[in-house]
Amino acid sequence: MHITLTGKPCSGKSTVAKILADKYGFQIIGVGDIFKAEAKRRGMSAEEFNEYCLKDPSFDFFIDNETQRLAKELEGQKIIFDSRLAWHFAPKSFKVFVDISEDEMGKRLAYSDRTGKEKIEDVDEARKHLINRFNLENQRYQQIYGFNNLDKTNYDLVLDSTNKTPEELAHEVYEKCVQYYKKK
């Protein structure tokens, strides 16, 4: 089983992935962490690196090729791709989008203990920062690939994490994923 988890920033998708890994034995491939590490290596914020990649998509192509390679190489294993675009590059996966309200997104960033990640304590500033980052990412995807990452028809399951616990989300993802693969 392959699951691709994408969604808005601070929607809880990485937490859901960890619960699925712990509870059901999935391996996680965190593509966003690779992107953020590369931004840090270059001395850039995630936002700055997004803007850079609009002009030079070579790093995007590297990540996309790796995702495709891993999806083929790890076929038959229990893998979660925690990634904005893996739904497109791992076509045999169960594709999940985790949505969240903009206000809750800002609150989660502002009130989180995100060691080593962006930290903004003002809720409104955090919300604006995340919306800008997400819009830059989607602009990049539309420019490079010609698709809209927010088009919910790309996904097998769309969840809203605004008022659900990560455990509830993980349970629903797993149950729907099992149903999806049984039909296949």
One Martini backbone bead per residue (centre of mass of N, CA, C, O) as a GRO file, in nm:
protein
  184
    1MET     BB    1   0.094   0.037   0.024
    2HIS     BB    2   0.020   0.364  -0.097
    3ILE     BB    3   0.055   0.692   0.049
    4THR     BB    4  -0.058   1.022  -0.021
    5LEU     BB    5   0.032   1.323   0.153
    6THR     BB    6  -0.150   1.619   0.143
    7GLY     BB    7  -0.145   1.983   0.204
    8LYS     BB    8  -0.164   2.211   0.416
    9PRO     BB    9  -0.018   2.391   0.624
   10CYS     BB   10  -0.071   2.261   0.944
   11SER     BB   11  -0.278   2.004   0.899
   12GLY     BB   12  -0.118   1.718   1.000
   13LYS     BB   13   0.019   1.514   0.799
   14SER     BB   14   0.277   1.429   0.957
   15THR     BB   15   0.128   1.318   1.203
   16VAL     BB   16  -0.038   1.110   1.053
   17ALA     BB   17   0.201   0.955   0.941
   18LYS     BB   18   0.317   0.869   1.220
   19ILE     BB   19   0.072   0.709   1.311
   20LEU     BB   20   0.069   0.508   1.075
   21ALA     BB   21   0.350   0.399   1.129
   22ASP     BB   22   0.309   0.303   1.424
   23LYS     BB   23   0.030   0.136   1.385
   24TYR     BB   24   0.088   0.004   1.059
   25GLY     BB   25   0.396   0.004   0.932
   26PHE     BB   26   0.497   0.252   0.795
   27GLN     BB   27   0.684   0.429   0.568
   28ILE     BB   28   0.850   0.745   0.555
   29ILE     BB   29   0.842   1.005   0.301
   30GLY     BB   30   0.986   1.336   0.338
   31VAL     BB   31   0.990   1.580   0.106
   32GLY     BB   32   0.976   1.851   0.263
   33ASP     BB   33   1.240   1.803   0.424
   34ILE     BB   34   1.425   1.812   0.180
   35PHE     BB   35   1.355   2.099   0.093
   36LYS     BB   36   1.429   2.244   0.364
   37ALA     BB   37   1.725   2.148   0.371
   38GLU     BB   38   1.808   2.288   0.110
   39ALA     BB   39   1.742   2.572   0.196
   40LYS     BB   40   1.934   2.577   0.438
   41ARG     BB   41   2.194   2.512   0.282
   42ARG     BB   42   2.139   2.797   0.115
   43GLY     BB   43   2.022   3.019   0.321
   44MET     BB   44   1.702   2.964   0.317
   45SER     BB   45   1.390   2.989   0.307
   46ALA     BB   46   1.113   2.842   0.196
   47GLU     BB   47   1.015   3.091   0.043
   48GLU     BB   48   1.279   3.159  -0.107
   49PHE     BB   49   1.304   2.880  -0.247
   50ASN     BB   50   1.043   2.898  -0.404
   51GLU     BB   51   1.129   3.144  -0.572
   52TYR     BB   52   1.378   3.012  -0.694
   53CYS     BB   53   1.221   2.764  -0.828
   54LEU     BB   54   1.071   2.936  -1.038
   55LYS     BB   55   1.350   2.982  -1.202
   56ASP     BB   56   1.469   2.688  -1.079
   57PRO     BB   57   1.346   2.349  -1.123
   58SER     BB   58   1.569   2.128  -1.065
   59PHE     BB   59   1.489   2.032  -0.779
   60ASP     BB   60   1.210   1.934  -0.849
   61PHE     BB   61   1.301   1.716  -1.051
   62PHE     BB   62   1.462   1.553  -0.853
   63ILE     BB   63   1.229   1.485  -0.656
   64ASP     BB   64   1.036   1.359  -0.865
   65ASN     BB   65   1.224   1.129  -0.956
   66GLU     BB   66   1.249   1.003  -0.674
   67THR     BB   67   0.952   0.941  -0.631
   68GLN     BB   68   0.917   0.756  -0.875
   69ARG     BB   69   1.136   0.554  -0.802
   70LEU     BB   70   1.024   0.472  -0.519
   71ALA     BB   71   0.744   0.376  -0.609
   72LYS     BB   72   0.862   0.140  -0.774
   73GLU     BB   73   1.072   0.010  -0.575
   74LEU     BB   74   0.831   0.001  -0.327
   75GLU     BB   75   0.649  -0.192  -0.429
   76GLY     BB   76   0.448  -0.359  -0.178
   77GLN     BB   77   0.484  -0.145   0.030
   78LYS     BB   78   0.456   0.052   0.325
   79ILE     BB   79   0.389   0.381   0.208
   80ILE     BB   80   0.460   0.728   0.286
   81PHE     BB   81   0.396   1.031   0.119
   82ASP     BB   82   0.518   1.342   0.231
   83SER     BB   83   0.359   1.543  -0.014
   84ARG     BB   84   0.251   1.762  -0.258
   85LEU     BB   85   0.320   1.558  -0.540
   86ALA     BB   86   0.296   1.242  -0.514
   87TRP     BB   87   0.018   1.191  -0.645
   88HIS     BB   88   0.156   1.224  -0.935
   89PHE     BB   89   0.433   1.029  -0.891
   90ALA     BB   90   0.223   0.807  -0.745
   91PRO     BB   91  -0.033   0.667  -0.914
   92LYS     BB   92  -0.090   0.397  -0.713
   93SER     BB   93  -0.197   0.567  -0.496
   94PHE     BB   94  -0.337   0.690  -0.206
   95LYS     BB   95  -0.505   1.001  -0.218
   96VAL     BB   96  -0.437   1.274   0.015
   97PHE     BB   97  -0.617   1.558   0.151
   98VAL     BB   98  -0.530   1.817   0.389
   99ASP     BB   99  -0.728   2.035   0.538
  100ILE     BB  100  -0.763   2.394   0.641
  101SER     BB  101  -0.803   2.660   0.800
  102GLU     BB  102  -0.651   2.961   0.808
  103ASP     BB  103  -0.675   3.019   1.111
  104GLU     BB  104  -0.568   2.745   1.215
  105MET     BB  105  -0.299   2.755   1.074
  106GLY     BB  106  -0.193   3.004   1.231
  107LYS     BB  107  -0.222   2.886   1.515
  108ARG     BB  108  -0.038   2.639   1.487
  109LEU     BB  109   0.219   2.798   1.435
  110ALA     BB  110   0.217   3.000   1.676
  111TYR     BB  111   0.163   2.745   1.904
  112SER     BB  112   0.412   2.596   1.835
  113ASP     BB  113   0.682   2.342   1.861
  114ARG     BB  114   0.912   2.414   1.599
  115THR     BB  115   1.184   2.273   1.584
  116GLY     BB  116   1.368   2.394   1.311
  117LYS     BB  117   1.133   2.580   1.233
  118GLU     BB  118   0.914   2.786   1.173
  119LYS     BB  119   0.867   3.095   1.383
  120ILE     BB  120   0.549   3.237   1.464
  121GLU     BB  121   0.359   3.418   1.709
  122ASP     BB  122   0.168   3.557   1.516
  123VAL     BB  123  -0.121   3.464   1.379
  124ASP     BB  124  -0.150   3.653   1.132
  125GLU     BB  125   0.140   3.619   1.031
  126ALA     BB  126   0.132   3.314   0.999
  127ARG     BB  127  -0.098   3.298   0.797
  128LYS     BB  128   0.033   3.474   0.576
  129HIS     BB  129   0.287   3.305   0.541
  130LEU     BB  130   0.146   3.035   0.460
  131ILE     BB  131  -0.014   3.139   0.220
  132ASN     BB  132   0.227   3.237   0.058
  133ARG     BB  133   0.377   2.967   0.042
  134PHE     BB  134   0.148   2.804  -0.090
  135ASN     BB  135   0.113   2.989  -0.340
  136LEU     BB  136   0.401   2.952  -0.446
  137GLU     BB  137   0.383   2.653  -0.488
  138ASN     BB  138   0.138   2.652  -0.685
  139GLN     BB  139   0.270   2.831  -0.894
  140ARG     BB  140   0.498   2.634  -0.956
  141TYR     BB  141   0.325   2.392  -1.045
  142GLN     BB  142   0.179   2.535  -1.276
  143GLN     BB  143   0.434   2.616  -1.434
  144ILE     BB  144   0.569   2.327  -1.458
  145TYR     BB  145   0.290   2.119  -1.487
  146GLY     BB  146  -0.021   2.233  -1.516
  147PHE     BB  147  -0.133   2.216  -1.212
  148ASN     BB  148  -0.371   2.191  -0.940
  149ASN     BB  149  -0.329   2.115  -0.605
  150LEU     BB  150  -0.641   2.212  -0.519
  151ASP     BB  151  -0.767   1.989  -0.681
  152LYS     BB  152  -0.979   1.753  -0.545
  153THR     BB  153  -0.986   1.544  -0.795
  154ASN     BB  154  -0.688   1.422  -0.729
  155TYR     BB  155  -0.840   1.271  -0.493
  156ASP     BB  156  -0.964   1.010  -0.280
  157LEU     BB  157  -0.917   1.203  -0.017
  158VAL     BB  158  -1.086   1.453   0.187
  159LEU     BB  159  -0.973   1.643   0.466
  160ASP     BB  160  -1.059   1.807   0.777
  161SER     BB  161  -0.850   1.931   1.054
  162THR     BB  162  -0.976   2.157   1.228
  163ASN     BB  163  -1.183   1.934   1.414
  164LYS     BB  164  -0.951   1.710   1.428
  165THR     BB  165  -0.771   1.456   1.512
  166PRO     BB  166  -0.504   1.276   1.419
  167GLU     BB  167  -0.632   1.002   1.491
  168GLU     BB  168  -0.888   1.033   1.323
  169LEU     BB  169  -0.746   1.071   1.054
  170ALA     BB  170  -0.580   0.811   1.047
  171HIS     BB  171  -0.817   0.617   1.060
  172GLU     BB  172  -0.957   0.713   0.800
  173VAL     BB  173  -0.727   0.664   0.607
  174TYR     BB  174  -0.695   0.361   0.657
  175GLU     BB  175  -0.982   0.264   0.594
  176LYS     BB  176  -0.992   0.384   0.300
  177CYS     BB  177  -0.741   0.239   0.196
  178VAL     BB  178  -0.837  -0.050   0.228
  179GLN     BB  179  -1.081  -0.018   0.042
  180TYR     BB  180  -0.924   0.067  -0.210
  181TYR     BB  181  -0.743  -0.200  -0.231
  182LYS     BB  182  -0.978  -0.404  -0.247
  183LYS     BB  183  -1.086  -0.297  -0.526
  184LYS     BB  184  -0.809  -0.368  -0.674
   0.00000   0.00000   0.00000
